[in-house]
Amino acid sequence: MIYGDPHCFALQFDIVECWNEPDDIWKNGLFTLYIEGKKLFDVVDVFELRTTFSFYSNAPINELVINELNVSAVELYKNAKDYFLGDGEELINGLFDMTCVPMEDNRCYLYFIKTNTGDRLVWSTDAGDSIKETVLPSGTILNVINKLKVCPL
């Protein structure tokens, strides 16, 4: 099922029945993440979907502060990656790691920060060799997370 609008931001979870044992607690399937009509993460592999679904549905998006710090996408990405994956000691206030385990396992990283102008996302699909960014309308990410909370996997 797709949560959100793939033309803007969406998360997709699809159970693949033949990858699952009957009555098993785990739900194996495919996970896809869309940003502005492009599949940011689209790897065909067996992923345990309940873990990924839980990661996003429990994301504390509503608790994040708005940050108007004037910093480039590269600096924002580097700060997040250093903090979450390395030895960075200070995280930019309000910066959130939206990288689930399947994405990290495939060298795809996504970071989010709220600004007064919108939901700012920075990401890399090649472990930081190239960095992209976009600003979506304010509340876009929160709306998708809220949809996950009312529609359990």
C-alpha positions as CSV (number, residue, x, y, z in Angstrom):
1,M,0.0,0.0,0.0
2,I,1.2,3.5,-0.7
3,Y,1.0,6.2,2.0
4,G,1.1,9.7,0.7
5,D,1.4,11.0,-2.8
6,P,4.3,9.6,-4.9
7,H,4.4,12.9,-6.9
8,C,5.4,14.6,-3.7
9,F,6.4,12.2,-0.9
10,A,5.2,8.6,-0.2
11,L,6.2,5.4,1.4
12,Q,5.1,2.1,-0.1
13,F,4.9,-1.3,1.7
14,D,3.9,-4.4,-0.3
15,I,3.7,-7.8,1.3
16,V,5.0,-10.6,-1.0
17,E,3.0,-13.7,0.0
18,C,5.5,-16.3,-1.3
19,W,8.2,-14.7,1.0
20,N,6.1,-15.4,4.1
21,E,5.3,-18.5,6.2
22,P,1.6,-18.9,7.1
23,D,0.8,-17.4,10.5
24,D,4.3,-15.9,10.9
25,I,4.6,-12.7,12.9
26,W,7.0,-11.2,10.3
27,K,5.7,-9.7,7.1
28,N,8.3,-9.9,4.3
29,G,8.0,-7.8,1.2
30,L,9.1,-4.7,-0.8
31,F,9.6,-1.2,0.5
32,T,9.8,1.8,-1.7
33,L,10.2,5.5,-0.9
34,Y,9.2,8.3,-3.4
35,I,10.2,11.9,-3.6
36,E,8.8,14.2,-6.2
37,G,7.7,11.4,-8.5
38,K,11.0,9.5,-8.4
39,K,11.7,6.3,-6.6
40,L,14.4,7.3,-4.2
41,F,14.6,3.8,-2.7
42,D,13.5,0.9,-4.9
43,V,15.5,-2.2,-4.3
44,V,13.9,-5.6,-5.0
45,D,15.0,-7.6,-1.9
46,V,13.3,-9.3,1.0
47,F,12.6,-6.7,3.7
48,E,10.9,-7.3,7.0
49,L,8.2,-4.7,6.6
50,R,6.9,-4.4,10.2
51,T,10.3,-3.1,11.4
52,T,10.5,-0.5,8.6
53,F,6.8,0.4,9.0
54,S,7.3,0.8,12.8
55,F,10.4,3.0,12.2
56,Y,8.4,5.5,10.2
57,S,5.1,5.3,12.1
58,N,7.0,6.1,15.3
59,A,9.1,8.9,13.8
60,P,8.8,12.0,16.2
61,I,8.1,14.4,13.3
62,N,5.6,16.5,15.3
63,E,8.2,17.0,18.1
64,L,11.0,18.4,15.8
65,V,11.7,22.1,16.0
66,I,11.7,24.4,13.0
67,N,15.2,25.4,12.1
68,E,16.0,28.4,9.8
69,L,19.7,27.8,9.8
70,N,21.2,28.9,6.4
71,V,23.3,25.8,5.5
72,S,23.9,24.1,2.2
73,A,22.5,20.7,1.4
74,V,26.1,19.3,1.5
75,E,26.7,20.7,4.9
76,L,23.3,19.5,6.2
77,Y,24.0,16.0,4.8
78,K,27.5,15.9,6.2
79,N,26.4,17.0,9.7
80,A,23.7,14.3,9.8
81,K,25.9,11.6,8.4
82,D,28.8,12.4,10.7
83,Y,26.5,12.5,13.7
84,F,24.4,9.4,12.9
85,L,27.1,7.2,11.3
86,G,30.4,8.6,12.5
87,D,31.9,10.6,15.3
88,G,30.1,13.8,14.8
89,E,29.4,15.3,18.3
90,E,26.8,18.0,17.5
91,L,23.7,17.5,15.4
92,I,22.0,20.5,13.9
93,N,18.9,21.2,16.0
94,G,15.8,19.7,14.5
95,L,17.7,17.4,12.0
96,F,16.2,14.0,11.8
97,D,17.5,10.8,10.2
98,M,14.8,9.2,8.0
99,T,17.0,6.4,6.9
100,C,15.5,3.0,7.6
101,V,17.7,-0.1,7.9
102,P,17.0,-1.4,4.3
103,M,18.0,2.0,2.9
104,E,21.2,2.1,5.0
105,D,22.1,-1.4,4.0
106,N,21.9,-0.2,0.4
107,R,24.0,3.1,0.9
108,C,20.9,5.3,0.6
109,Y,20.5,8.0,3.3
110,L,17.7,10.5,3.9
111,Y,17.6,13.4,6.3
112,F,14.8,15.8,7.2
113,I,14.5,19.2,8.8
114,K,11.5,21.5,9.2
115,T,11.8,25.1,8.1
116,N,9.3,27.9,7.8
117,T,9.3,27.5,4.1
118,G,8.6,23.8,4.1
119,D,9.8,20.2,4.8
120,R,13.5,20.1,3.7
121,L,14.9,16.8,2.6
122,V,18.5,16.0,1.7
123,W,19.6,12.6,0.5
124,S,22.1,10.5,-1.3
125,T,21.7,7.2,-3.0
126,D,25.4,6.6,-3.3
127,A,26.7,7.1,0.3
128,G,27.3,10.8,-0.1
129,D,29.1,10.9,-3.5
130,S,26.2,13.0,-4.8
131,I,23.7,14.8,-2.6
132,K,20.3,16.0,-3.6
133,E,17.6,18.1,-1.8
134,T,14.1,19.4,-2.1
135,V,11.7,21.4,0.0
136,L,8.2,20.0,0.1
137,P,5.1,21.9,1.5
138,S,5.1,22.2,5.3
139,G,3.5,19.2,6.9
140,T,4.0,16.8,4.0
141,I,6.1,14.4,6.0
142,L,4.0,14.6,9.1
143,N,0.8,13.9,7.1
144,V,2.4,10.7,5.7
145,I,3.5,9.6,9.2
146,N,0.1,10.2,10.6
147,K,-1.5,8.0,7.9
148,L,0.8,5.2,8.9
149,K,-0.3,5.5,12.5
150,V,-4.0,4.8,11.6
151,C,-3.4,2.1,9.1
152,P,-1.4,-0.7,10.6
153,L,0.6,-3.1,8.4
